Amino acid sequence: MGFSHLAGELEQIKQQSLYRKRRVSSFFQDVKVEIDGKSVINFSSNDYLGLANHPDVIKSFKKATDKYGVGSGSAHLICGHSESHHALEQELAEFTGRDRVLLFSTGYMANMGVISALLSRGDQVFEDRLNHASLLDGGLLSGARFKRYRHNDLTDLRAKIRNKEGQSLIVTDGVFSMDGDLALLPELAKVAVDNNAWVMVDDAHGFGVLGKTGGGVVEHYGLTQQQVPILMGTLGKAFGTFGAFVAGSEVLIETLVQKARTYIFTTAMPAAIAEATRTSLKLLAADEWRREKLNLLTQRFSLGAKQLGLNLMQSNTAIQPLLIGDNFRAVDISEALLAKGFFINAIRFPTVPKGESRLRITFSANHQEQHVDQLLDALDSVSL
Ligand SMILES: *Cc1c(COP(=O)(O)O)cnc(C)c1O
């Protein structure tokens, strides 16, 4: 039989301007990306600290391929776990101030694996409405009762968590990926204590960016392993490499080794990626100037955007979304900006709620002030 109903569905997606189109880039160097033969300034990447192209990170990667080759050859539990992976786990444990760390091949897999290893039928999971898809999917996969609370709404969470049964887990993004605001983590930790629940934070966009040494949202708030027992971070964003990790107690990590199916049944990240990440971790922790520069650029943009009367969302991080609303308009503006030399994706449903399409503008420590000013000029000239 044919795929005619699928073709119909695709047509519907197109008609609502929800169709996704991949941009093929032929070049990716710091904040410049080449699309359709044209070099543009990239304001869509999550390479916040500009480490993805750092010469030392690249050098570590290349050197490690001499020793290990490219592919890791198998899962961690078979023969894919190298000295480099092991050293990276120990260094991340030290960096996060947690007992132990476990690497995962991607952040998506980490979230799916952790939640489904810790919960099952009879338990309950409480998730912020704006949580990343991988956290929501992990909660659904676990078989626990799945409850979403209104964004950063402690009153709503407290009301929902009251009649709990089994083990409860509160799950949140640290920095909300499409909004740029922070979770109210100290308050969530308090709700957890009051209700004998666990807290899990996905700090994909906080690590490297928040906290004096880049320790992310938990460093920003000064929260311990006891207050936030399950800490997850990704390596593909501020670290500039690839993969993810979970940090926590010995018992937590050993449980994940034994039970997290997305850890057990997948190929380990290449050892050369682990080596590159060890170098990027050193840079991330030591180079405070990257965070300072990122903050300066972000503030410069936010101030300029306000002066222009742009509909900027409430965020103090390097994620500075402009709320557009309509799907068609968001795509049109994104295209107009591309024509002017700026790559900014139009983010639409289901990544964000319906009617809340936006331009998700992100900054990197490698942007220059003049890039920010040029972007503000371009935003002023396209009809917003
Ligand atoms: C990017 C992201 C993930 C997924 O991480 P990958 O390593 O890209 O799979 C998970 N959670 C959040 C909040 C993210 O932004």
The ligand as a Tripos MOL2 file, in Angstrom:
@<TRIPOS>MOLECULE
LIG
   15    15     1     0     0
SMALL
NO_CHARGES

@<TRIPOS>ATOM
      1 C1         19.7440   19.8740   23.3860 C.3       1 LIG1
      2 C2         18.9620   19.4570   24.5600 C.ar      1 LIG1
      3 C3         18.8400   18.1140   24.9140 C.ar      1 LIG1
      4 C4         19.3360   17.0110   24.0290 C.3       1 LIG1
      5 O1         20.7070   16.9070   24.0290 O.3       1 LIG1
      6 P1         21.4270   16.2250   22.7920 P.3       1 LIG1
      7 O2         22.7870   15.9050   23.2700 O.co2     1 LIG1
      8 O3         21.3890   17.2260   21.6750 O.co2     1 LIG1
      9 O4         20.6210   15.0000   22.4480 O.co2     1 LIG1
     10 C5         18.2110   17.8030   26.0950 C.ar      1 LIG1
     11 N1         17.6790   18.7670   26.8700 N.ar      1 LIG1
     12 C6         17.7460   20.0600   26.5530 C.ar      1 LIG1
     13 C7         17.1310   21.0820   27.4550 C.3       1 LIG1
     14 C8         18.3770   20.4490   25.3790 C.ar      1 LIG1
     15 O5         18.4060   21.7270   25.0340 O.3       1 LIG1
@<TRIPOS>BOND
     1     1     2 1
     2     2     3 ar
     3     2    14 ar
     4     3     4 1
     5     3    10 ar
     6     4     5 1
     7     5     6 1
     8     6     7 2
     9     6     8 1
    10     6     9 1
    11    10    11 ar
    12    11    12 ar
    13    12    13 1
    14    12    14 ar
    15    14    15 1
@<TRIPOS>SUBSTRUCTURE
     1 LIG1         1 GROUP 0 **** ****
